[in-house]
Amino acid sequence: MNTADSIAAKLAVLSPLHLDILNESHMHAGPATESHFKLVVVSAEFDGKRPVARHQRVYQLLAEELTGPVHALALHLYSPQEWQDATVPPSPQCQGGH
Amino acid sequence: MDIMQVIKDQIESNDILLYMKGSPNQPMCGFSARTVQAVMDCGQKFAYVDVLSNPDVRTNLPVYANWPTFPQLWVNGELVGGCDIVTEMHAKGELKPLLEQAVSA
């Protein structure tokens, strides 16, 4: 199973109404091809939760990936209501550090 | 000193503290660059730690913070978030008042 598939499998517990998993590793330095990901997740579970708590929930679910191949994870986490008028910002380009 | 104590001291003794890769003038990662720009836009003095030149902090802060990646913005001893949260708060106009309040507290 590739990294994107295992991320999708672990996030299934959030019952996402919308889930995007973008592999952005090509935008960054280094040889890894599964290092940088951007996730867009819409889940009712995020409703009423502060941003830090939402991110920590996802980090907890993906702890294995984050100690393994995944080096950077951009998270855009929305409740269903917020998602109705959300615009997801683009990720930054690499600046050389690792 | 124990590294966890060093981290605790850094977080407790700086009202606004950014853990980042590189320095504000020369960020070494696009996520750090974007975050430090948002913080600088708010016009308050802030402290920073370059985790690339402090490997002990880089290894241990994620455990301390329950937050696996950098940058990390800490305000008045609390984790505000990383790049996505900080830039989103800045876009909504929420970051400036938070930082202003932090230094006057």
N, CA and C atoms of all chains as a GROMACS GRO file, in nm:
protein
  609
    1MET      N    1   0.086  -0.120   0.000
    1MET     CA    2   0.000   0.000   0.000
    1MET      C    3   0.089   0.124   0.000
    2ASN      N    4   0.063   0.219  -0.089
    2ASN     CA    5   0.145   0.340  -0.087
    2ASN      C    6   0.098   0.434   0.026
    3THR      N    7   0.177   0.540   0.048
    3THR     CA    8   0.153   0.625   0.163
    3THR      C    9   0.017   0.695   0.155
    4ALA      N   10  -0.020   0.740   0.036
    4ALA     CA   11  -0.149   0.808   0.022
    4ALA      C   12  -0.264   0.714   0.058
    5ASP      N   13  -0.253   0.589   0.018
    5ASP     CA   14  -0.358   0.492   0.050
    5ASP      C   15  -0.366   0.466   0.200
    6SER      N   16  -0.249   0.457   0.265
    6SER     CA   17  -0.253   0.430   0.409
    6SER      C   18  -0.305   0.552   0.485
    7ILE      N   19  -0.275   0.674   0.436
    7ILE     CA   20  -0.332   0.795   0.497
    7ILE      C   21  -0.486   0.790   0.486
    8ALA      N   22  -0.534   0.758   0.368
    8ALA     CA   23  -0.679   0.753   0.345
    8ALA      C   24  -0.744   0.650   0.437
    9ALA      N   25  -0.680   0.535   0.453
    9ALA     CA   26  -0.737   0.429   0.537
    9ALA      C   27  -0.746   0.474   0.682
   10LYS      N   28  -0.642   0.545   0.730
   10LYS     CA   29  -0.643   0.586   0.871
   10LYS      C   30  -0.739   0.700   0.898
   11LEU      N   31  -0.763   0.784   0.797
   11LEU     CA   32  -0.853   0.898   0.818
   11LEU      C   33  -1.000   0.858   0.804
   12ALA      N   34  -1.024   0.733   0.766
   12ALA     CA   35  -1.162   0.689   0.748
   12ALA      C   36  -1.244   0.702   0.877
   13VAL      N   37  -1.178   0.693   0.993
   13VAL     CA   38  -1.252   0.705   1.120
   13VAL      C   39  -1.314   0.843   1.138
   14LEU      N   40  -1.265   0.943   1.063
   14LEU     CA   41  -1.324   1.077   1.072
   14LEU      C   42  -1.451   1.088   0.987
   15SER      N   43  -1.486   0.980   0.919
   15SER     CA   44  -1.598   0.982   0.823
   15SER      C   45  -1.597   1.108   0.737
   16PRO      N   46  -1.488   1.131   0.664
   16PRO     CA   47  -1.478   1.257   0.590
   16PRO      C   48  -1.585   1.272   0.482
   17LEU      N   49  -1.643   1.391   0.477
   17LEU     CA   50  -1.738   1.422   0.370
   17LEU      C   51  -1.663   1.458   0.244
   18HIS      N   52  -1.537   1.500   0.262
   18HIS     CA   53  -1.451   1.534   0.149
   18HIS      C   54  -1.309   1.505   0.192
   19LEU      N   55  -1.231   1.441   0.106
   19LEU     CA   56  -1.093   1.410   0.140
   19LEU      C   57  -1.006   1.423   0.016
   20ASP      N   58  -0.908   1.514   0.022
   20ASP     CA   59  -0.808   1.526  -0.085
   20ASP      C   60  -0.673   1.490  -0.025
   21ILE      N   61  -0.599   1.404  -0.092
   21ILE     CA   62  -0.462   1.373  -0.050
   21ILE      C   63  -0.372   1.403  -0.169
   22LEU      N   64  -0.296   1.512  -0.157
   22LEU     CA   65  -0.209   1.553  -0.267
   22LEU      C   66  -0.065   1.526  -0.231
   23ASN      N   67   0.004   1.452  -0.313
   23ASN     CA   68   0.146   1.429  -0.293
   23ASN      C   69   0.222   1.543  -0.359
   24GLU      N   70   0.286   1.625  -0.275
   24GLU     CA   71   0.357   1.743  -0.325
   24GLU      C   72   0.508   1.726  -0.312
   25SER      N   73   0.553   1.602  -0.303
   25SER     CA   74   0.695   1.575  -0.282
   25SER      C   75   0.783   1.633  -0.394
   26HIS      N   76   0.726   1.639  -0.513
   26HIS     CA   77   0.804   1.691  -0.627
   26HIS      C   78   0.840   1.839  -0.610
   27MET      N   79   0.771   1.909  -0.519
   27MET     CA   80   0.798   2.052  -0.500
   27MET      C   81   0.915   2.076  -0.405
   28HIS      N   82   0.976   1.969  -0.355
   28HIS     CA   83   1.073   1.984  -0.246
   28HIS      C   84   1.206   1.915  -0.275
   29ALA      N   85   1.309   1.963  -0.202
   29ALA     CA   86   1.443   1.907  -0.215
   29ALA      C   87   1.447   1.766  -0.159
   30GLY      N   88   1.548   1.690  -0.199
   30GLY     CA   89   1.567   1.556  -0.144
   30GLY      C   90   1.514   1.450  -0.240
   31PRO      N   91   1.556   1.326  -0.219
   31PRO     CA   92   1.524   1.219  -0.312
   31PRO      C   93   1.388   1.154  -0.288
   32ALA      N   94   1.325   1.181  -0.174
   32ALA     CA   95   1.204   1.107  -0.138
   32ALA      C   96   1.089   1.142  -0.231
   33THR      N   97   1.007   1.042  -0.263
   33THR     CA   98   0.891   1.066  -0.349
   33THR      C   99   0.761   1.063  -0.270
   34GLU      N  100   0.768   1.027  -0.141
   34GLU     CA  101   0.648   1.025  -0.058
   34GLU      C  102   0.675   1.098   0.073
   35SER      N  103   0.724   1.223   0.061
   35SER     CA  104   0.769   1.298   0.178
   35SER      C  105   0.677   1.414   0.216
   36HIS      N  106   0.621   1.480   0.116
   36HIS     CA  107   0.541   1.600   0.141
   36HIS      C  108   0.398   1.577   0.091
   37PHE      N  109   0.303   1.592   0.183
   37PHE     CA  110   0.162   1.573   0.147
   37PHE      C  111   0.079   1.692   0.192
   38LYS      N  112  -0.027   1.714   0.118
   38LYS     CA  113  -0.123   1.816   0.158
   38LYS      C  114  -0.260   1.747   0.167
   39LEU      N  115  -0.326   1.766   0.280
   39LEU     CA  116  -0.455   1.703   0.300
   39LEU      C  117  -0.564   1.808   0.315
   40VAL      N  118  -0.673   1.784   0.250
   40VAL     CA  119  -0.794   1.863   0.274
   40VAL      C  120  -0.898   1.766   0.328
   41VAL      N  121  -0.941   1.791   0.450
   41VAL     CA  122  -1.036   1.700   0.513
   41VAL      C  123  -1.156   1.780   0.563
   42VAL      N  124  -1.273   1.733   0.529
   42VAL     CA  125  -1.397   1.793   0.580
   42VAL      C  126  -1.466   1.687   0.664
   43SER      N  127  -1.485   1.719   0.792
   43SER     CA  128  -1.546   1.620   0.881
   43SER      C  129  -1.630   1.690   0.986
   44ALA      N  130  -1.741   1.628   1.018
   44ALA     CA  131  -1.828   1.684   1.124
   44ALA      C  132  -1.755   1.680   1.258
   45GLU      N  133  -1.657   1.595   1.270
   45GLU     CA  134  -1.582   1.585   1.395
   45GLU      C  135  -1.505   1.714   1.428
   46PHE      N  136  -1.477   1.796   1.326
   46PHE     CA  137  -1.401   1.919   1.349
   46PHE      C  138  -1.490   2.034   1.398
   47ASP      N  139  -1.619   2.015   1.390
   47ASP     CA  140  -1.713   2.119   1.427
   47ASP      C  141  -1.690   2.161   1.573
   48GLY      N  142  -1.669   2.292   1.594
   48GLY     CA  143  -1.653   2.343   1.731
   48GLY      C  144  -1.517   2.317   1.792
   49LYS      N  145  -1.424   2.256   1.717
   49LYS     CA  146  -1.290   2.232   1.771
   49LYS      C  147  -1.194   2.338   1.723
   50ARG      N  148  -1.104   2.380   1.813
   50ARG     CA  149  -1.003   2.480   1.775
   50ARG      C  150  -0.906   2.419   1.673
   51PRO      N  151  -0.840   2.506   1.592
   51PRO     CA  152  -0.748   2.455   1.489
   51PRO      C  153  -0.640   2.362   1.545
   52VAL      N  154  -0.580   2.398   1.659
   52VAL     CA  155  -0.473   2.314   1.714
   52VAL      C  156  -0.526   2.174   1.746
   53ALA      N  157  -0.646   2.169   1.804
   53ALA     CA  158  -0.704   2.039   1.840
   53ALA      C  159  -0.735   1.956   1.715
   54ARG      N  160  -0.780   2.020   1.609
   54ARG     CA  161  -0.807   1.948   1.484
   54ARG      C  162  -0.679   1.887   1.427
   55HIS      N  163  -0.575   1.969   1.425
   55HIS     CA  164  -0.447   1.919   1.371
   55HIS      C  165  -0.392   1.805   1.457
   56GLN      N  166  -0.404   1.822   1.589
   56GLN     CA  167  -0.348   1.718   1.677
   56GLN      C  168  -0.423   1.586   1.658
   57ARG      N  169  -0.551   1.593   1.631
   57ARG     CA  170  -0.630   1.472   1.604
   57ARG      C  171  -0.574   1.400   1.480
   58VAL      N  172  -0.548   1.477   1.376
   58VAL     CA  173  -0.497   1.415   1.252
   58VAL      C  174  -0.354   1.363   1.273
   59TYR      N  175  -0.272   1.441   1.344
   59TYR     CA  176  -0.135   1.395   1.372
   59TYR      C  177  -0.136   1.263   1.449
   60GLN      N  178  -0.231   1.253   1.541
   60GLN     CA  179  -0.243   1.131   1.622
   60GLN      C  180  -0.278   1.012   1.531
   61LEU      N  181  -0.371   1.032   1.440
   61LEU     CA  182  -0.411   0.923   1.351
   61LEU      C  183  -0.298   0.883   1.256
   62LEU      N  184  -0.214   0.980   1.220
   62LEU     CA  185  -0.108   0.953   1.122
   62LEU      C  186   0.030   0.944   1.185
   63ALA      N  187   0.035   0.914   1.314
   63ALA     CA  188   0.163   0.912   1.386
   63ALA      C  189   0.265   0.820   1.318
   64GLU      N  190   0.217   0.707   1.270
   64GLU     CA  191   0.307   0.609   1.208
   64GLU      C  192   0.369   0.665   1.079
   65GLU      N  193   0.288   0.728   0.997
   65GLU     CA  194   0.338   0.786   0.872
   65GLU      C  195   0.435   0.900   0.900
   66LEU      N  196   0.406   0.978   1.007
   66LEU     CA  197   0.489   1.095   1.036
   66LEU      C  198   0.626   1.057   1.093
   67THR      N  199   0.634   0.941   1.157
   67THR     CA  200   0.766   0.898   1.203
   67THR      C  201   0.835   0.817   1.093
   68GLY      N  202   0.762   0.786   0.988
   68GLY     CA  203   0.820   0.712   0.875
   68GLY      C  204   0.847   0.803   0.757
   69PRO      N  205   0.780   0.778   0.644
   69PRO     CA  206   0.816   0.848   0.520
   69PRO      C  207   0.775   0.995   0.516
   70VAL      N  208   0.672   1.032   0.591
   70VAL     CA  209   0.616   1.167   0.573
   70VAL      C  210   0.694   1.269   0.654
   71HIS      N  211   0.742   1.370   0.585
   71HIS     CA  212   0.829   1.472   0.644
   71HIS      C  213   0.752   1.602   0.664
   72ALA      N  214   0.658   1.630   0.578
   72ALA     CA  215   0.578   1.752   0.590
   72ALA      C  216   0.433   1.720   0.555
   73LEU      N  217   0.343   1.778   0.634
   73LEU     CA  218   0.201   1.752   0.614
   73LEU      C  219   0.128   1.885   0.626
   74ALA      N  220   0.080   1.935   0.514
   74ALA     CA  221  -0.001   2.057   0.518
   74ALA      C  222  -0.145   2.014   0.540
   75LEU      N  223  -0.209   2.073   0.641
   75LEU     CA  224  -0.345   2.031   0.676
   75LEU      C  225  -0.443   2.145   0.660
   76HIS      N  226  -0.548   2.118   0.587
   76HIS     CA  227  -0.657   2.214   0.573
   76HIS      C  228  -0.783   2.141   0.616
   77LEU      N  229  -0.826   2.172   0.739
   77LEU     CA  230  -0.930   2.091   0.804
   77LEU      C  231  -1.054   2.177   0.828
   78TYR      N  232  -1.165   2.131   0.776
   78TYR     CA  233  -1.286   2.213   0.784
   78TYR      C  234  -1.404   2.132   0.839
   79SER      N  235  -1.490   2.204   0.909
   79SER     CA  236  -1.620   2.146   0.942
   79SER      C  237  -1.707   2.159   0.816
   80PRO      N  238  -1.813   2.080   0.806
   80PRO     CA  239  -1.897   2.085   0.684
   80PRO      C  240  -1.945   2.227   0.654
   81GLN      N  241  -1.978   2.302   0.758
   81GLN     CA  242  -2.028   2.438   0.736
   81GLN      C  243  -1.920   2.530   0.681
   82GLU      N  244  -1.798   2.522   0.740
   82GLU     CA  245  -1.688   2.606   0.693
   82GLU      C  246  -1.651   2.574   0.548
   83TRP      N  247  -1.665   2.448   0.512
   83TRP     CA  248  -1.625   2.401   0.380
   83TRP      C  249  -1.706   2.467   0.268
   84GLN      N  250  -1.829   2.509   0.300
   84GLN     CA  251  -1.915   2.568   0.198
   84GLN      C  252  -1.855   2.692   0.134
   85ASP      N  253  -1.778   2.772   0.213
   85ASP     CA  254  -1.715   2.888   0.149
   85ASP      C  255  -1.564   2.890   0.171
   86ALA      N  256  -1.504   2.772   0.172
   86ALA     CA  257  -1.360   2.764   0.194
   86ALA      C  258  -1.283   2.774   0.062
   87THR      N  259  -1.165   2.839   0.067
   87THR     CA  260  -1.071   2.830  -0.043
   87THR      C  261  -0.941   2.776   0.013
   88VAL      N  262  -0.891   2.671  -0.047
   88VAL     CA  263  -0.771   2.606   0.003
   88VAL      C  264  -0.648   2.674  -0.057
   89PRO      N  265  -0.559   2.728   0.029
   89PRO     CA  266  -0.443   2.799  -0.024
   89PRO      C  267  -0.339   2.703  -0.082
   90PRO      N  268  -0.260   2.750  -0.181
   90PRO     CA  269  -0.154   2.666  -0.237
   90PRO      C  270  -0.039   2.649  -0.138
   91SER      N  271   0.037   2.541  -0.151
   91SER     CA  272   0.151   2.516  -0.063
   91SER      C  273   0.274   2.591  -0.112
   92PRO      N  274   0.366   2.623  -0.018
   92PRO     CA  275   0.487   2.697  -0.056
   92PRO      C  276   0.588   2.609  -0.129
   93GLN      N  277   0.674   2.675  -0.204
   93GLN     CA  278   0.785   2.604  -0.267
   93GLN      C  279   0.897   2.581  -0.166
   94CYS      N  280   0.977   2.482  -0.192
   94CYS     CA  281   1.090   2.449  -0.105
   94CYS      C  282   1.194   2.561  -0.106
   95GLN      N  283   1.264   2.575   0.009
   95GLN     CA  284   1.372   2.673   0.013
   95GLN      C  285   1.504   2.609   0.051
   96GLY      N  286   1.515   2.480   0.033
   96GLY     CA  287   1.645   2.415   0.041
   96GLY      C  288   1.678   2.337   0.167
   97GLY      N  289   1.617   2.371   0.282
   97GLY     CA  290   1.648   2.298   0.406
   97GLY      C  291   1.578   2.163   0.408
   98HIS      N  292   1.617   2.078   0.503
   98HIS     CA  293   1.552   1.947   0.512
   98HIS      C  294   1.497   1.924   0.651
   99MET      N  295   2.186   2.114   3.108
   99MET     CA  296   2.045   2.106   3.147
   99MET      C  297   1.971   2.009   3.056
  100ASP      N  298   1.873   1.945   3.112
  100ASP     CA  299   1.788   1.853   3.037
  100ASP      C  300   1.720   1.926   2.921
  101ILE      N  301   1.715   1.862   2.806
  101ILE     CA  302   1.662   1.930   2.687
  101ILE      C  303   1.514   1.969   2.702
  102MET      N  304   1.437   1.886   2.772
  102MET     CA  305   1.296   1.920   2.793
  102MET      C  306   1.283   2.046   2.879
  103GLN      N  307   1.378   2.061   2.974
  103GLN     CA  308   1.378   2.181   3.058
  103GLN      C  309   1.417   2.304   2.976
  104VAL      N  310   1.514   2.286   2.885
  104VAL     CA  311   1.555   2.396   2.797
  104VAL      C  312   1.436   2.444   2.715
  105ILE      N  313   1.363   2.350   2.657
  105ILE     CA  314   1.247   2.384   2.574
  105ILE      C  315   1.141   2.455   2.659
  106LYS      N  316   1.116   2.402   2.778
  106LYS     CA  317   1.017   2.461   2.868
  106LYS      C  318   1.056   2.606   2.901
  107ASP      N  319   1.184   2.627   2.932
  107ASP     CA  320   1.232   2.762   2.963
  107ASP      C  321   1.214   2.856   2.845
  108GLN      N  322   1.247   2.808   2.726
  108GLN     CA  323   1.232   2.893   2.607
  108GLN      C  324   1.087   2.935   2.590
  109ILE      N  325   0.997   2.839   2.603
  109ILE     CA  326   0.855   2.866   2.581
  109ILE      C  327   0.799   2.959   2.689
  110GLU      N  328   0.846   2.940   2.813
  110GLU     CA  329   0.790   3.019   2.923
  110GLU      C  330   0.849   3.160   2.930
  111SER      N  331   0.971   3.177   2.877
  111SER     CA  332   1.034   3.308   2.895
  111SER      C  333   1.020   3.400   2.773
  112ASN      N  334   0.948   3.355   2.669
  112ASN     CA  335   0.926   3.441   2.553
  112ASN      C  336   0.776   3.451   2.523
  113ASP      N  337   0.726   3.576   2.521
  113ASP     CA  338   0.584   3.596   2.493
  113ASP      C  339   0.546   3.540   2.356
  114ILE      N  340   0.632   3.569   2.258
  114ILE     CA  341   0.608   3.520   2.122
  114ILE      C  342   0.734   3.447   2.077
  115LEU      N  343   0.720   3.321   2.046
  115LEU     CA  344   0.836   3.239   2.012
  115LEU      C  345   0.804   3.154   1.890
  116LEU      N  346   0.892   3.163   1.791
  116LEU     CA  347   0.872   3.084   1.669
  116LEU      C  348   0.987   2.984   1.654
  117TYR      N  349   0.952   2.857   1.652
  117TYR     CA  350   1.048   2.753   1.616
  117TYR      C  351   1.039   2.735   1.465
  118MET      N  352   1.153   2.751   1.397
  118MET     CA  353   1.149   2.749   1.251
  118MET      C  354   1.276   2.688   1.194
  119LYS      N  355   1.276   2.666   1.063
  119LYS     CA  356   1.396   2.620   0.994
  119LYS      C  357   1.462   2.740   0.928
  120GLY      N  358   1.585   2.770   0.971
  120GLY     CA  359   1.653   2.889   0.924
  120GLY      C  360   1.622   3.007   1.014
  121SER      N  361   1.646   3.128   0.964
  121SER     CA  362   1.624   3.249   1.044
  121SER      C  363   1.518   3.334   0.973
  122PRO      N  364   1.462   3.433   1.044
  122PRO     CA  365   1.361   3.518   0.979
  122PRO      C  366   1.413   3.581   0.849
  123ASN      N  367   1.541   3.621   0.847
  123ASN     CA  368   1.596   3.680   0.725
  123ASN      C  369   1.632   3.577   0.620
  124GLN      N  370   1.657   3.455   0.664
  124GLN     CA  371   1.695   3.350   0.569
  124GLN      C  372   1.627   3.217   0.606
  125PRO      N  373   1.495   3.212   0.586
  125PRO     CA  374   1.425   3.087   0.616
  125PRO      C  375   1.472   2.976   0.521
  126MET      N  376   1.476   2.852   0.574
  126MET     CA  377   1.528   2.740   0.495
  126MET      C  378   1.418   2.643   0.454
  127CYS      N  379   1.295   2.688   0.463
  127CYS     CA  380   1.183   2.600   0.430
  127CYS      C  381   1.065   2.690   0.394
  128GLY      N  382   0.990   2.652   0.293
  128GLY     CA  383   0.879   2.736   0.248
  128GLY      C  384   0.772   2.757   0.354
  129PHE      N  385   0.750   2.655   0.437
  129PHE     CA  386   0.649   2.666   0.542
  129PHE      C  387   0.696   2.763   0.651
  130SER      N  388   0.825   2.756   0.685
  130SER     CA  389   0.881   2.850   0.782
  130SER      C  390   0.880   2.992   0.726
  131ALA      N  391   0.913   3.006   0.598
  131ALA     CA  392   0.916   3.138   0.535
  131ALA      C  393   0.778   3.204   0.541
  132ARG      N  394   0.676   3.126   0.510
  132ARG     CA  395   0.541   3.180   0.506
  132ARG      C  396   0.494   3.220   0.647
  133THR      N  397   0.530   3.138   0.744
  133THR     CA  398   0.487   3.164   0.882
  133THR      C  399   0.556   3.286   0.939
  134VAL      N  400   0.689   3.296   0.919
  134VAL     CA  401   0.762   3.408   0.977
  134VAL      C  402   0.717   3.540   0.911
  135GLN      N  403   0.679   3.532   0.786
  135GLN     CA  404   0.629   3.652   0.718
  135GLN      C  405   0.499   3.700   0.784
  136ALA      N  406   0.411   3.608   0.814
  136ALA     CA  407   0.285   3.643   0.880
  136ALA      C  408   0.311   3.706   1.017
  137VAL      N  409   0.406   3.648   1.092
  137VAL     CA  410   0.438   3.700   1.225
  137VAL      C  411   0.499   3.839   1.212
  138MET      N  412   0.591   3.857   1.118
  138MET     CA  413   0.656   3.988   1.101
  138MET      C  414   0.556   4.094   1.057
  139ASP      N  415   0.458   4.055   0.976
  139ASP     CA  416   0.354   4.149   0.932
  139ASP      C  417   0.280   4.212   1.050
  140CYS      N  418   0.278   4.142   1.162
  140CYS     CA  419   0.202   4.190   1.277
  140CYS      C  420   0.279   4.294   1.359
  141GLY      N  421   0.407   4.310   1.331
  141GLY     CA  422   0.483   4.423   1.386
  141GLY      C  423   0.527   4.410   1.531
  142GLN      N  424   0.515   4.293   1.591
  142GLN     CA  425   0.561   4.278   1.730
  142GLN      C  426   0.698   4.210   1.731
  143LYS      N  427   0.776   4.244   1.835
  143LYS     CA  428   0.904   4.177   1.852
  143LYS      C  429   0.879   4.031   1.890
  144PHE      N  430   0.957   3.940   1.834
  144PHE     CA  431   0.939   3.799   1.869
  144PHE      C  432   1.075   3.728   1.874
  145ALA      N  433   1.080   3.620   1.948
  145ALA     CA  434   1.201   3.538   1.955
  145ALA      C  435   1.187   3.422   1.857
  146TYR      N  436   1.300   3.369   1.811
  146TYR     CA  437   1.293   3.250   1.728
  146TYR      C  438   1.406   3.154   1.764
  147VAL      N  439   1.384   3.028   1.734
  147VAL     CA  440   1.487   2.925   1.748
  147VAL      C  441   1.497   2.854   1.614
  148ASP      N  442   1.619   2.848   1.559
  148ASP     CA  443   1.642   2.775   1.434
  148ASP      C  444   1.664   2.628   1.468
  149VAL      N  445   1.568   2.543   1.433
  149VAL     CA  446   1.579   2.402   1.471
  149VAL      C  447   1.682   2.327   1.388
  150LEU      N  448   1.721   2.384   1.273
  150LEU     CA  449   1.825   2.317   1.193
  150LEU      C  450   1.961   2.325   1.264
  151SER      N  451   1.985   2.435   1.337
  151SER     CA  452   2.112   2.444   1.410
  151SER      C  453   2.097   2.400   1.556
  152ASN      N  454   1.980   2.356   1.595
  152ASN     CA  455   1.956   2.300   1.730
  152ASN      C  456   1.891   2.163   1.717
  153PRO      N  457   1.969   2.062   1.677
  153PRO     CA  458   1.910   1.929   1.650
  153PRO      C  459   1.841   1.866   1.771
  154ASP      N  460   1.887   1.898   1.893
  154ASP     CA  461   1.821   1.843   2.013
  154ASP      C  462   1.678   1.895   2.025
  155VAL      N  463   1.664   2.025   1.997
  155VAL     CA  464   1.530   2.084   2.002
  155VAL      C  465   1.443   2.025   1.892
  156ARG      N  466   1.503   2.011   1.775
  156ARG     CA  467   1.428   1.956   1.661
  156ARG      C  468   1.374   1.816   1.692
  157THR      N  469   1.454   1.736   1.760
  157THR     CA  470   1.413   1.600   1.792
  157THR      C  471   1.309   1.596   1.904
  158ASN      N  472   1.325   1.683   2.004
  158ASN     CA  473   1.244   1.669   2.126
  158ASN      C  474   1.121   1.758   2.133
  159LEU      N  475   1.123   1.871   2.064
  159LEU     CA  476   1.006   1.959   2.071
  159LEU      C  477   0.878   1.890   2.020
  160PRO      N  478   0.884   1.814   1.910
  160PRO     CA  479   0.762   1.746   1.866
  160PRO      C  480   0.699   1.658   1.974
  161VAL      N  481   0.783   1.595   2.058
  161VAL     CA  482   0.732   1.512   2.167
  161VAL      C  483   0.668   1.601   2.274
  162TYR      N  484   0.742   1.707   2.311
  162TYR     CA  485   0.695   1.800   2.413
  162TYR      C  486   0.560   1.860   2.372
  163ALA      N  487   0.550   1.894   2.243
  163ALA     CA  488   0.435   1.972   2.196
  163ALA      C  489   0.320   1.886   2.146
  164ASN      N  490   0.342   1.756   2.129
  164ASN     CA  491   0.245   1.672   2.057
  164ASN      C  492   0.214   1.735   1.921
  165TRP      N  493   0.322   1.774   1.853
  165TRP     CA  494   0.310   1.841   1.722
  165TRP      C  495   0.432   1.801   1.641
  166PRO      N  496   0.414   1.727   1.532
  166PRO     CA  497   0.529   1.660   1.470
  166PRO      C  498   0.615   1.744   1.377
  167THR      N  499   0.567   1.861   1.335
  167THR     CA  500   0.638   1.933   1.228
  167THR      C  501   0.676   2.075   1.270
  168PHE      N  502   0.757   2.139   1.186
  168PHE     CA  503   0.795   2.280   1.203
  168PHE      C  504   0.747   2.357   1.082
  169PRO      N  505   0.723   2.487   1.098
  169PRO     CA  506   0.738   2.571   1.217
  169PRO      C  507   0.632   2.546   1.324
  170GLN      N  508   0.658   2.602   1.445
  170GLN     CA  509   0.561   2.606   1.554
  170GLN      C  510   0.563   2.745   1.615
  171LEU      N  511   0.447   2.806   1.624
  171LEU     CA  512   0.436   2.936   1.689
  171LEU      C  513   0.377   2.920   1.829
  172TRP      N  514   0.452   2.969   1.928
  172TRP     CA  515   0.407   2.964   2.068
  172TRP      C  516   0.383   3.106   2.117
  173VAL      N  517   0.269   3.127   2.180
  173VAL     CA  518   0.233   3.259   2.232
  173VAL      C  519   0.190   3.244   2.378
  174ASN      N  520   0.256   3.318   2.465
  174ASN     CA  521   0.228   3.310   2.610
  174ASN      C  522   0.224   3.166   2.659
  175GLY      N  523   0.322   3.088   2.615
  175GLY     CA  524   0.335   2.952   2.665
  175GLY      C  525   0.242   2.850   2.602
  176GLU      N  526   0.163   2.892   2.502
  176GLU     CA  527   0.071   2.797   2.437
  176GLU      C  528   0.099   2.784   2.289
  177LEU      N  529   0.086   2.663   2.240
  177LEU     CA  530   0.104   2.638   2.097
  177LEU      C  531  -0.015   2.694   2.020
  178VAL      N  532   0.014   2.787   1.929
  178VAL     CA  533  -0.092   2.842   1.845
  178VAL      C  534  -0.110   2.756   1.721
  179GLY      N  535   0.002   2.710   1.663
  179GLY     CA  536  -0.009   2.622   1.548
  179GLY      C  537   0.112   2.629   1.458
  180GLY      N  538   0.101   2.563   1.344
  180GLY     CA  539   0.206   2.564   1.243
  180GLY      C  540   0.167   2.656   1.128
  181CYS      N  541   0.227   2.632   1.013
  181CYS     CA  542   0.210   2.721   0.898
  181CYS      C  543   0.064   2.739   0.858
  182ASP      N  544  -0.010   2.630   0.847
  182ASP     CA  545  -0.147   2.641   0.796
  182ASP      C  546  -0.235   2.724   0.889
  183ILE      N  547  -0.224   2.697   1.019
  183ILE     CA  548  -0.308   2.768   1.115
  183ILE      C  549  -0.269   2.916   1.123
  184VAL      N  550  -0.138   2.941   1.131
  184VAL     CA  551  -0.091   3.080   1.148
  184VAL      C  552  -0.126   3.165   1.026
  185THR      N  553  -0.105   3.111   0.906
  185THR     CA  554  -0.135   3.192   0.787
  185THR      C  555  -0.286   3.212   0.772
  186GLU      N  556  -0.364   3.112   0.812
  186GLU     CA  557  -0.509   3.128   0.804
  186GLU      C  558  -0.558   3.232   0.905
  187MET      N  559  -0.500   3.229   1.027
  187MET     CA  560  -0.539   3.330   1.127
  187MET      C  561  -0.500   3.469   1.080
  188HIS      N  562  -0.384   3.479   1.016
  188HIS     CA  563  -0.338   3.608   0.966
  188HIS      C  564  -0.434   3.660   0.858
  189ALA      N  565  -0.475   3.570   0.768
  189ALA     CA  566  -0.566   3.609   0.660
  189ALA      C  567  -0.701   3.657   0.716
  190LYS      N  568  -0.742   3.598   0.827
  190LYS     CA  569  -0.871   3.636   0.888
  190LYS      C  570  -0.856   3.757   0.980
  191GLY      N  571  -0.733   3.808   0.997
  191GLY     CA  572  -0.713   3.923   1.085
  191GLY      C  573  -0.710   3.886   1.233
  192GLU      N  574  -0.689   3.758   1.264
  192GLU     CA  575  -0.692   3.716   1.405
  192GLU      C  576  -0.553   3.712   1.469
  193LEU      N  577  -0.450   3.712   1.384
  193LEU     CA  578  -0.315   3.693   1.438
  193LEU      C  579  -0.263   3.821   1.506
  194LYS      N  580  -0.284   3.935   1.442
  194LYS     CA  581  -0.232   4.061   1.494
  194LYS      C  582  -0.283   4.091   1.635
  195PRO      N  583  -0.416   4.088   1.656
  195PRO     CA  584  -0.463   4.112   1.794
  195PRO      C  585  -0.409   4.012   1.895
  196LEU      N  586  -0.394   3.886   1.854
  196LEU     CA  587  -0.341   3.785   1.945
  196LEU      C  588  -0.198   3.821   1.989
  197LEU      N  589  -0.117   3.863   1.893
  197LEU     CA  590   0.023   3.895   1.925
  197LEU      C  591   0.033   4.026   2.003
  198GLU      N  592  -0.052   4.121   1.971
  198GLU     CA  593  -0.053   4.248   2.045
  198GLU      C  594  -0.089   4.224   2.190
  199GLN      N  595  -0.188   4.141   2.209
  199GLN     CA  596  -0.233   4.108   2.344
  199GLN      C  597  -0.123   4.033   2.420
  200ALA      N  598  -0.050   3.950   2.348
  200ALA     CA  599   0.054   3.868   2.412
  200ALA      C  600   0.165   3.953   2.473
  201VAL      N  601   0.207   4.057   2.402
  201VAL     CA  602   0.317   4.138   2.454
  201VAL      C  603   0.271   4.237   2.560
  202SER      N  604   0.141   4.271   2.559
  202SER     CA  605   0.094   4.366   2.661
  202SER      C  606   0.049   4.294   2.788
  203ALA      N  607   0.034   4.163   2.779
  203ALA     CA  608  -0.016   4.086   2.894
  203ALA      C  609   0.086   4.084   3.007
   0.00000   0.00000   0.00000
